[in-house]
C-alpha cells in the first residue's frame, strides 16, 4: 500500500509499505532511514525515536497494522501522517546550530525526561516548529525558542526561569501555560503578536523589561500577586489590552510600562504603588481617569495630559494647560 508521510523538512514522501506492517515497525523503519540519510550529521546520534501523528494526535497503538488503520482513517491525503522526533540529552547549542542540520525544518520536538535546561538558542529560528513538550525542563536560557514563527502553544509546567528573549517573535503563539515560573526575562515574549492571554502564576516575582512588549493581540492579563515591580516597557504597545488590575504587592511601575496601550480604559492602581515612572501610561488614548493613593509619587508625563488623576498624587511638572479644549489633568486630595 502507498501512504504519504510528512518528513522532517515538511515535504511529503510517498512510502510503499506492506499492509501488515505495524505502527511500531513503521516507526523503526523511518528512524533507521533518517539516520542513514543523515549519517554524516552529528545530530543524527541525538535522534532516539520517531513518533507518528495524525491530525496532531499521536498514534498510541503500536501493534495496530496499517491495514487496520486505513480502515478507520484516510491515509491517502497530504494530511496523513506527520513525523515527530525525540532528541536524547544533552541538548546543547553547538549540537543543534553547528551540526549542519537545517533545524528550521523541525516540526515537533519532545525533550526527554531528565533534561532540566535548554541552552541559549537551542531551538532558535526553527520556523517550522509547531509543538514542543518540555516535561522536566526548569530553565530556558536566552532565546531558546526565539523566532519559532509557527509555534502555536506552549505548556511549561516545570519551568522556573524563562530567560531573555526565550519566545521573542514567536508570531503564531496564541497561548502559554506557566506552572512554576518565578522569573520572566527581558523581551521573553516580545512581539508575540498572536498571543491573546497571559496568566502569571503567583510564583512569578520578577518580570523584566519589555517582557510582553509589542504583543498587539494581548487582551487579557492577570498579574502575579507576588510581583513587586513592573519594569520598563513591560507591556508597551499592547494595543488591544482594555483593562489591567495591578495587585497590591506592586510598589513601583517603571518607565513606559504601559505606554501606547491605546485600548486601555480600565485601570486599577492600589495604594501599595509608591512610584509611577515617566511615560508609564503615555499614549493610552482610551484612558480618561485614574485614582491614586495620596502617597504615590508621580513622575513627569506619567499620563497623557488629558487624564483625570485623582486623590493627591502631585506631578513633578503639571501639563494641565496642554488640554485647553479637552478634559483637564488634575489632582485631588483624600
C-alpha positions, 0 to 999 in steps of 0.5 A, spaced: 500 500 500 502 507 498 501 512 504 504 519 504 508 521 510 510 528 512 518 528 513 522 532 517 523 538 512 515 538 511 515 535 504 511 529 503 514 522 501 510 517 498 512 510 502 510 503 499 509 499 505 506 492 506 499 492 509 501 488 515 506 492 517 505 495 524 505 502 527 511 500 531 515 497 525 513 503 521 516 507 526 523 503 526 523 503 519 523 511 518 528 512 524 533 507 521 532 511 514 533 518 517 539 516 520 542 513 514 540 519 510 543 523 515 549 519 517 554 524 516 550 529 521 552 529 528 545 530 530 543 524 527 546 520 534 541 525 538 535 522 534 532 516 539 525 515 536 520 517 531 513 518 533 507 518 528 501 523 528 495 524 525 491 530 525 496 532 531 494 526 535 499 521 536 498 514 534 498 510 541 497 503 538 503 500 536 501 493 534 495 496 530 497 494 522 496 499 517 491 495 514 487 496 520 488 503 520 486 505 513 480 502 515 478 507 520 482 513 517 484 516 510 491 515 509 491 517 502 491 525 503 497 530 504 494 530 511 496 523 513 501 522 517 506 527 520 513 525 523 515 527 530 522 526 533 525 525 540 532 528 541 536 524 547 540 529 552 544 533 552 541 538 548 546 543 547 547 549 542 553 547 538 549 540 537 543 543 534 546 550 530 553 547 528 551 540 526 549 542 519 542 540 520 537 545 517 533 545 524 528 550 521 525 544 518 523 541 525 516 540 526 515 537 533 520 536 538 519 532 545 525 533 550 526 527 554 525 526 561 531 528 565 533 534 561 532 540 566 535 546 561 535 548 554 541 552 552 541 559 549 538 558 542 537 551 542 531 551 538 532 558 535 529 560 528 526 553 527 520 556 523 517 550 522 516 548 529 509 547 531 509 543 538 514 542 543 513 538 550 518 540 555 516 535 561 522 536 566 525 542 563 526 548 569 530 553 565 530 556 558 536 560 557 536 566 552 532 565 546 531 558 546 525 558 542 526 565 539 523 566 532 519 559 532 514 563 527 509 557 527 509 555 534 502 555 536 502 553 544 506 552 549 505 548 556 511 549 561 509 546 567 516 545 570 519 551 568 522 556 573 526 561 569 524 563 562 530 567 560 531 573 555 528 573 549 526 565 550 519 566 545 521 573 542 517 573 535 514 567 536 508 570 531 503 564 531 503 563 539 496 564 541 497 561 548 502 559 554 501 555 560 506 557 566 506 552 572 512 554 576 515 560 573 518 565 578 522 569 573 520 572 566 526 575 562 527 581 558 523 581 551 521 573 553 515 574 549 516 580 545 512 581 539 508 575 540 503 578 536 498 572 536 498 571 543 491 573 546 492 571 554 497 571 559 496 568 566 502 569 571 502 564 576 503 567 583 510 564 583 512 569 578 516 575 582 520 578 577 518 580 570 523 584 566 523 589 561 519 589 555 517 582 557 510 582 553 512 588 549 509 589 542 504 583 543 498 587 539 493 581 540 494 581 548 487 582 551 487 579 557 492 579 563 492 577 570 498 579 574 502 575 579 500 577 586 507 576 588 510 581 583 513 587 586 515 591 580 513 592 573 519 594 569 520 598 563 516 597 557 513 591 560 507 591 556 508 597 551 504 597 545 499 592 547 494 595 543 488 591 544 489 590 552 482 594 555 483 593 562 489 591 567 488 590 575 495 591 578 495 587 585 497 590 591 504 587 592 506 592 586 510 598 589 513 601 583 511 601 575 517 603 571 518 607 565 513 606 559 510 600 562 504 601 559 505 606 554 501 606 547 496 601 550 491 605 546 485 600 548 486 601 555 480 604 559 480 600 565 485 601 570 486 599 577 492 602 581 492 600 589 495 604 594 501 599 595 504 603 588 509 608 591 512 610 584 509 611 577 515 612 572 515 617 566 511 615 560 508 609 564 501 610 561 503 615 555 499 614 549 493 610 552 488 614 548 482 610 551 484 612 558 480 618 561 481 617 569 485 614 574 485 614 582 491 614 586 493 613 593 495 620 596 502 617 597 504 615 590 509 619 587 508 621 580 513 622 575 513 627 569 508 625 563 506 619 567 499 620 563 497 623 557 495 630 559 488 629 558 487 624 564 483 625 570 488 623 576 485 623 582 486 623 590 493 627 591 498 624 587 502 631 585 506 631 578 513 633 578 511 638 572 503 639 571 501 639 563 494 641 565 494 647 560 496 642 554 488 640 554 485 647 553 479 644 549 479 637 552 478 634 559 483 637 564 489 633 568 488 634 575 489 632 582 485 631 588 486 630 595 483 624 600 
